[in-house]
Amino acid sequence: MSDNGTMQKEEIFSKVLRAGRRTYFFDVRSTKADDYYLTITESKKFTNDDGSFHYKKHKIYLYKEDFDGFQEILKEMTDYIVNEKGEEVISERHQKDYKKEYETSSETDSFTDVSFDDI
């Protein structure tokens, strides 16, 4: 029965956010005193030269006494970033295979206009 009790403490409440090569795991866990805390784990997938892959993980432990300050600063920082740089992910433009979906260039002018009457 102790194994079952341990399993329940490990899986109190969890959410997953998949974001490209990164996955974020939010897990509510229990302390030895049976209080709760939050772990946030970033798992990033890396591809090796031979085609195999591995993951690197980073974990943050967040305790109740830090929730208010953490939430306040996280909101302040995310608001600052969006206010200063907008919501577009600028780093995507620097990836080798980046193609802007709505890019305008002289190439688009060479397309033939087709109306439904022509079809």
Backbone as a chain_set.jsonl record, in Angstrom:
{"seq": "MSDNGTMQKEEIFSKVLRAGRRTYFFDVRSTKADDYYLTITESKKFTNDDGSFHYKKHKIYLYKEDFDGFQEILKEMTDYIVNEKGEEVISERHQKDYKKEYETSSETDSFTDVSFDDI", "coords": {"N": [[0.808, -1.206, 0.0], [2.035, 1.194, 0.562], [3.425, 1.851, -1.72], [1.359, 2.575, -3.429], [0.385, 4.86, -2.105], [2.598, 6.536, -2.379], [2.665, 6.889, -5.141], [0.297, 8.346, -5.529], [0.969, 10.767, -4.312], [2.922, 11.693, -6.049], [1.489, 12.258, -8.328], [-0.442, 14.387, -8.026], [-1.597, 16.648, -9.294], [-1.387, 17.585, -12.631], [-0.245, 19.305, -15.552], [0.424, 19.749, -19.045], [2.319, 21.562, -21.389], [2.882, 21.724, -24.676], [5.297, 22.95, -26.839], [6.562, 23.287, -29.619], [9.869, 22.223, -29.949], [10.131, 22.226, -27.278], [8.78, 21.147, -24.161], [6.663, 21.833, -21.516], [6.198, 20.936, -18.195], [3.907, 21.056, -15.645], [3.619, 20.398, -12.358], [1.903, 19.501, -9.458], [3.087, 18.74, -6.345], [3.751, 16.905, -3.292], [4.939, 17.809, -0.074], [7.006, 16.381, 2.558], [5.642, 16.99, 4.838], [3.114, 16.924, 3.964], [2.137, 19.153, 2.57], [1.546, 21.236, -0.312], [3.451, 21.926, -3.299], [4.793, 23.441, -6.296], [6.22, 22.154, -9.245], [7.973, 23.166, -12.095], [8.888, 22.025, -15.141], [11.08, 22.242, -17.802], [11.47, 20.62, -20.779], [13.602, 19.928, -23.36], [14.01, 18.948, -26.684], [16.706, 17.5, -28.374], [18.418, 16.759, -31.372], [20.671, 14.279, -32.292], [23.707, 13.852, -34.277], [23.541, 11.366, -35.519], [20.867, 10.991, -35.922], [19.411, 10.07, -33.804], [17.888, 11.105, -30.679], [17.917, 13.245, -27.767], [16.933, 14.475, -24.525], [17.044, 17.531, -22.702], [16.579, 18.612, -19.445], [15.206, 21.058, -17.267], [14.435, 22.202, -14.064], [12.193, 23.947, -11.913], [11.416, 24.67, -8.61], [8.633, 25.686, -6.878], [7.336, 27.222, -4.117], [4.55, 27.726, -1.858], [4.833, 30.077, -0.299], [6.147, 31.72, -1.991], [4.519, 32.244, -4.145], [2.907, 34.652, -4.604], [4.812, 36.752, -5.046], [6.231, 35.615, -7.201], [4.235, 35.336, -9.203], [3.549, 38.025, -9.541], [5.957, 39.221, -10.481], [6.426, 37.64, -12.763], [4.182, 38.309, -14.358], [4.664, 41.071, -14.661], [7.093, 40.995, -16.103], [6.408, 39.514, -18.451], [4.408, 41.166, -19.512], [5.956, 43.462, -19.989], [7.72, 42.538, -22.006], [5.921, 41.948, -24.141], [4.792, 44.485, -24.486], [7.047, 45.981, -25.269], [8.117, 44.586, -27.496], [6.063, 43.409, -28.923], [3.864, 40.695, -29.987], [4.852, 39.023, -31.925], [7.097, 36.399, -32.713], [10.246, 37.049, -32.846], [12.68, 35.674, -33.093], [12.151, 33.514, -34.738], [12.552, 34.369, -37.325], [15.214, 34.107, -37.715], [15.841, 31.48, -38.057], [17.074, 28.755, -40.045], [15.221, 27.611, -41.854], [13.155, 29.434, -42.01], [10.214, 30.912, -43.226], [8.332, 33.566, -44.043], [4.905, 33.745, -43.7], [3.173, 35.638, -44.778], [4.697, 37.163, -46.451], [5.628, 39.769, -48.61], [6.66, 40.231, -51.881], [8.382, 40.926, -55.006], [7.928, 38.675, -56.434], [5.335, 37.823, -55.946], [3.888, 39.493, -57.513], [4.081, 38.423, -60.009], [2.257, 36.42, -60.281], [-0.604, 35.061, -61.92], [-3.699, 36.598, -62.2], [-6.612, 34.985, -61.308], [-9.951, 34.506, -61.97], [-13.138, 33.405, -60.757], [-14.708, 32.95, -62.938], [-13.014, 31.982, -64.879], [-12.579, 29.375, -64.185]], "CA": [[0.0, 0.0, 0.0], [2.865, 2.392, 0.592], [3.725, 2.206, -3.105], [0.194, 3.273, -3.954], [0.376, 6.185, -1.494], [3.672, 7.311, -2.983], [2.24, 7.236, -6.494], [-0.703, 9.408, -5.458], [1.639, 12.02, -4.0], [3.653, 12.131, -7.234], [0.567, 12.664, -9.39], [-1.548, 15.111, -7.405], [-2.239, 17.417, -10.369], [-0.371, 17.864, -13.646], [-0.618, 19.86, -16.859], [1.537, 19.743, -19.996], [2.259, 22.542, -22.475], [3.805, 21.374, -25.748], [5.635, 24.179, -27.559], [7.638, 22.963, -30.553], [10.842, 21.285, -29.399], [10.065, 22.308, -25.822], [7.58, 20.744, -23.452], [6.662, 22.311, -20.139], [5.395, 20.113, -17.304], [3.529, 21.715, -14.397], [3.227, 19.3, -11.476], [1.694, 19.748, -8.04], [3.67, 17.644, -5.568], [3.517, 16.99, -1.865], [6.108, 17.779, 0.802], [6.94, 15.347, 3.606], [4.629, 17.436, 5.798], [1.844, 16.815, 3.225], [1.722, 20.42, 1.982], [1.772, 21.173, -1.749], [4.318, 22.876, -3.988], [4.723, 23.315, -7.749], [7.451, 22.05, -10.031], [7.846, 23.504, -13.515], [10.007, 21.382, -15.819], [11.232, 22.47, -19.236], [12.17, 19.52, -21.436], [13.894, 20.363, -24.722], [14.474, 17.835, -27.509], [17.873, 17.747, -29.214], [18.698, 15.674, -32.308], [22.093, 13.972, -32.455], [24.145, 13.73, -35.668], [23.134, 10.075, -36.083], [19.416, 10.948, -36.067], [18.786, 9.803, -32.509], [17.646, 12.348, -29.967], [17.955, 13.233, -26.315], [16.232, 15.598, -23.913], [17.65, 18.223, -21.571], [15.502, 19.075, -18.57], [15.488, 22.046, -16.232], [13.294, 22.182, -13.144], [12.028, 24.997, -10.916], [10.541, 24.325, -7.49], [7.963, 26.905, -6.436], [6.607, 26.96, -2.881], [3.42, 28.635, -1.648], [5.228, 31.375, 0.238], [6.721, 32.513, -3.081], [3.55, 32.372, -5.243], [2.499, 36.032, -4.9], [5.937, 37.464, -5.656], [6.544, 34.996, -8.483], [3.183, 35.719, -10.153], [3.64, 39.463, -9.791], [7.122, 39.503, -11.329], [6.213, 36.982, -14.062], [3.249, 39.143, -15.127], [5.362, 42.314, -15.004], [8.087, 40.713, -17.134], [5.764, 39.138, -19.717], [3.77, 42.389, -20.032], [7.024, 44.315, -20.499], [8.2, 41.976, -23.276], [4.897, 42.142, -25.17], [4.668, 45.93, -24.737], [8.246, 46.474, -25.935], [8.453, 43.882, -28.735], [4.882, 42.834, -29.558], [3.67, 39.265, -29.783], [5.549, 38.251, -32.955], [8.311, 35.744, -32.231], [11.28, 37.576, -33.732], [13.749, 34.69, -33.301], [11.794, 32.601, -35.83], [13.088, 34.909, -38.573], [16.633, 33.787, -37.8], [16.027, 30.051, -38.278], [17.471, 28.468, -41.434], [14.093, 27.264, -42.716], [12.081, 30.387, -41.782], [9.531, 31.533, -44.365], [7.233, 34.383, -43.542], [3.693, 33.318, -44.403], [2.514, 36.735, -45.487], [5.763, 37.996, -47.009], [5.33, 40.358, -49.914], [7.853, 40.472, -52.69], [8.05, 41.119, -56.42], [7.491, 37.388, -56.979], [3.883, 37.697, -55.86], [3.3, 40.265, -58.598], [4.132, 37.669, -61.248], [1.167, 35.451, -60.355], [-1.696, 35.418, -62.803], [-4.988, 36.75, -61.526], [-7.601, 34.023, -61.806], [-11.275, 34.746, -61.408], [-13.951, 32.181, -60.761], [-15.251, 32.767, -64.288], [-12.043, 31.233, -65.655], [-12.513, 27.959, -63.753]], "C": [[0.844, 1.26, 0.0], [3.266, 2.81, -0.818], [2.58, 3.0, -3.714], [0.129, 4.692, -3.393], [1.434, 7.087, -2.088], [3.273, 7.764, -4.381], [1.229, 8.381, -6.454], [-0.044, 10.751, -5.174], [2.386, 12.561, -5.21], [2.724, 12.696, -8.302], [-0.655, 13.369, -8.827], [-2.326, 15.877, -8.47], [-1.159, 17.808, -11.349], [-1.0, 18.453, -14.897], [0.631, 19.871, -17.728], [1.28, 20.806, -21.056], [3.314, 22.157, -23.496], [4.021, 22.614, -26.612], [6.823, 23.898, -28.471], [8.56, 21.919, -29.969], [10.83, 21.277, -27.879], [8.732, 21.763, -25.325], [7.73, 21.223, -22.018], [5.708, 21.438, -19.335], [5.161, 20.909, -16.023], [2.967, 20.631, -13.493], [3.063, 19.789, -10.044], [2.196, 18.514, -7.313], [3.434, 17.904, -4.085], [4.839, 16.958, -1.098], [5.958, 16.636, 1.803], [5.893, 15.697, 4.655], [3.23, 17.43, 5.183], [1.265, 18.179, 2.842], [2.049, 20.322, 0.492], [2.752, 22.236, -2.22], [4.246, 22.562, -5.474], [6.117, 23.084, -8.319], [7.101, 22.397, -11.475], [9.093, 22.94, -14.184], [9.965, 21.737, -17.292], [12.033, 21.297, -19.779], [12.349, 19.919, -22.896], [14.524, 19.207, -25.483], [15.638, 18.285, -28.39], [18.103, 16.536, -30.101], [20.206, 15.512, -32.442], [22.419, 13.827, -33.935], [23.677, 12.435, -36.315], [21.618, 9.931, -36.216], [18.694, 10.599, -34.774], [18.587, 11.131, -31.783], [17.752, 12.143, -28.463], [17.256, 14.484, -25.806], [17.089, 16.208, -22.813], [16.501, 18.796, -20.751], [16.026, 20.049, -17.537], [14.242, 22.156, -15.362], [13.361, 23.36, -12.179], [11.062, 24.466, -9.857], [9.948, 25.615, -6.958], [7.054, 26.574, -5.249], [5.593, 28.063, -2.619], [3.835, 30.017, -1.165], [5.815, 32.288, -0.831], [5.723, 32.795, -4.213], [3.257, 33.822, -5.604], [3.608, 36.799, -5.602], [6.276, 36.938, -7.028], [5.534, 35.421, -9.541], [3.283, 37.186, -10.528], [4.797, 39.787, -10.743], [6.977, 38.854, -12.695], [5.278, 37.816, -14.928], [3.921, 40.44, -15.57], [6.339, 42.082, -16.159], [7.438, 40.353, -18.47], [5.047, 40.334, -20.338], [4.813, 43.314, -20.649], [7.493, 43.839, -21.869], [7.199, 42.22, -24.394], [4.75, 43.627, -25.505], [5.847, 46.475, -25.533], [8.442, 45.871, -27.328], [7.262, 43.274, -29.455], [4.833, 41.33, -29.351], [4.352, 38.405, -30.838], [6.833, 37.662, -32.376], [9.429, 36.076, -33.206], [12.33, 36.518, -34.046], [13.433, 33.714, -34.421], [12.371, 33.07, -37.156], [14.541, 34.515, -38.781], [16.889, 32.294, -37.984], [16.287, 29.8, -39.753], [16.275, 28.271, -42.357], [12.918, 28.234, -42.561], [11.537, 30.93, -43.097], [8.343, 32.296, -43.812], [5.991, 34.084, -44.368], [3.081, 34.421, -45.244], [3.526, 37.686, -46.108], [5.351, 38.521, -48.385], [6.638, 40.599, -50.642], [7.414, 40.648, -54.13], [7.574, 39.813, -57.046], [5.973, 37.266, -56.967], [3.206, 38.468, -56.983], [3.254, 39.469, -59.898], [3.028, 36.617, -61.348], [0.054, 35.978, -61.25], [-2.97, 35.544, -61.98], [-5.96, 35.779, -62.156], [-8.93, 34.369, -61.165], [-12.07, 33.461, -61.488], [-14.573, 31.922, -62.136], [-14.322, 31.937, -65.157], [-12.047, 29.747, -65.341], [-13.631, 27.157, -64.345]], "O": [[0.411, 2.293, -0.511], [3.431, 4.001, -1.084], [2.802, 3.979, -4.427], [-0.155, 5.633, -4.134], [1.197, 8.279, -2.282], [3.523, 8.909, -4.757], [1.307, 9.296, -7.273], [-0.452, 11.77, -5.733], [2.474, 13.777, -5.38], [3.143, 13.534, -9.101], [-1.786, 12.982, -9.123], [-3.551, 15.778, -8.55], [-0.113, 18.314, -10.943], [-2.137, 18.14, -15.25], [1.75, 19.987, -17.227], [0.165, 20.936, -21.561], [4.509, 22.251, -23.22], [3.066, 23.248, -27.06], [7.96, 24.232, -28.136], [8.112, 20.855, -29.541], [11.45, 20.415, -27.258], [7.7, 21.901, -25.981], [8.774, 21.047, -21.39], [4.563, 21.222, -19.73], [6.109, 21.38, -15.394], [1.955, 20.012, -13.818], [3.964, 20.412, -9.483], [1.793, 17.39, -7.614], [2.98, 18.977, -3.686], [5.74, 16.185, -1.423], [4.905, 16.003, 1.881], [5.321, 14.809, 5.287], [2.271, 17.881, 5.81], [0.046, 18.346, 2.795], [2.762, 19.406, 0.081], [2.869, 23.305, -1.621], [3.7, 21.531, -5.867], [7.076, 23.744, -7.919], [6.072, 21.975, -12.001], [10.214, 23.32, -13.847], [8.943, 21.558, -17.955], [13.132, 21.01, -19.306], [11.375, 20.212, -23.59], [15.454, 18.564, -24.996], [15.565, 19.314, -29.061], [17.997, 15.401, -29.636], [20.928, 16.481, -32.675], [21.515, 13.694, -34.76], [23.439, 12.397, -37.522], [21.132, 8.861, -36.584], [17.487, 10.812, -34.663], [19.074, 12.167, -32.237], [17.686, 11.021, -27.961], [17.017, 15.429, -26.558], [17.776, 15.495, -22.082], [15.57, 19.39, -21.295], [17.126, 19.897, -17.005], [13.123, 22.198, -15.874], [14.431, 23.725, -11.692], [10.025, 23.888, -10.179], [10.684, 26.543, -6.623], [6.134, 25.764, -5.356], [5.748, 29.19, -3.09], [3.251, 31.02, -1.578], [5.965, 33.49, -0.611], [6.056, 33.519, -5.151], [3.345, 34.197, -6.774], [3.375, 37.427, -6.635], [6.578, 37.716, -7.933], [5.914, 35.818, -10.643], [3.123, 37.549, -11.693], [4.624, 40.543, -11.699], [7.365, 39.452, -13.699], [5.549, 38.013, -16.112], [3.769, 40.863, -16.716], [6.402, 42.886, -17.089], [7.873, 40.838, -19.515], [5.072, 40.502, -21.557], [4.581, 43.887, -21.713], [7.646, 44.643, -22.789], [7.58, 42.652, -25.482], [4.6, 43.989, -26.672], [5.664, 47.344, -26.386], [8.885, 46.565, -28.243], [7.438, 42.672, -30.514], [5.656, 40.762, -28.632], [4.432, 37.187, -30.679], [7.563, 38.333, -31.646], [9.546, 35.458, -34.264], [12.827, 36.471, -35.171], [14.35, 33.136, -35.005], [12.652, 32.248, -38.029], [15.048, 34.581, -39.901], [18.046, 31.879, -38.061], [15.792, 30.529, -40.613], [16.299, 28.708, -43.508], [11.795, 27.898, -42.938], [12.295, 31.352, -43.97], [7.456, 31.717, -43.184], [6.023, 34.161, -45.596], [2.529, 34.157, -46.312], [3.25, 38.874, -46.273], [4.796, 37.79, -49.205], [7.6, 41.111, -50.07], [6.23, 40.536, -54.447], [6.893, 39.829, -58.071], [5.388, 36.674, -57.875], [2.083, 38.145, -57.371], [2.478, 39.797, -60.795], [2.877, 35.985, -62.393], [-0.192, 37.182, -61.323], [-3.272, 34.681, -61.156], [-6.121, 35.744, -63.376], [-9.018, 34.508, -59.945], [-11.702, 32.537, -62.214], [-14.925, 30.785, -62.451], [-14.78, 31.257, -66.076], [-11.57, 28.943, -66.141], [-13.731, 25.957, -64.092]]}, "num_chains": 1, "name": "protein.A"}
